[in-house]
Amino acid sequence: MDFTAWLIVAYFAMLAINLRKRWGVIDGPWLFFFRAFFPNWKFYHGIQLAPRLYVRGQLGTSTWTDWQLIYPRLPRKAIHLFHNPAVNLALAHQNLVDHLANDINELPEGADIRDRVTYQLVKQLAWQALSGECWGDQPMLQQPPAEGLSAYQFQVRMELPDGQNSQLMLQSPVETQWS
């Protein structure tokens, strides 16, 4: 067994010990870095508010684009039963937004969400969407991004699947590509 395999076995052994000690509660700063291995198991059954990511860009020095939803529903095809990388990537991005919403809810008093890794990753995701990135052949935004953006913002909103009853959870400060 190589060193990487031993590290993976040790990690899962520590997870099992932690589960046994706390009966299902997994917490701690070192566990945070392993969240990428596991999906967010918080399900939004029925008609409940769920986190959604919106972005907008600044054209020049004053004009802002409209807020746009990242993660529009992608068209389904029969081949997606067997091979579906674009939708899997979109779901991974939505999972990241779910983790950020969870981090916002669990933020200790006086802490800054901008120091969290999830915030930094969602910030990068927002920039990628405004830069014209795609999930496979599907653009991340329904409207093409404008050319010459000088800054951007993103919001995490809790909303119903139909977009009604939207509640603002987080609005980022104005960001530049390199900030």
Sequence and secondary structure as in RCSB ss.txt:
>XXXX:A:sequence
MDFTAWLIVAYFAMLAINLRKRWGVIDGPWLFFFRAFFPNWKFYHGIQLAPRLYVRGQLGTSTWTDWQLIYPRLP
RKAIHLFHNPAVNLALAHQNLVDHLANDINELPEGADIRDRVTYQLVKQLAWQALSGECWGDQPMLQQPPAEGLS
AYQFQVRMELPDGQNSQLMLQSPVETQWS
>XXXX:A:secstr
  HHHHHHHHHHHHHHHHHHHHTS    HHHHTTGGGS       SS  EEEEEEEEEETTTEE   EEE     
  GGGGT  HHHHHHHHHHHHHHHHHHHHHT  TT  GGGSHHHHHHHHHHHHHHTT EETTEESSSS   SSEE
EEEEEEEEE TTS S EEEEE   B TT 
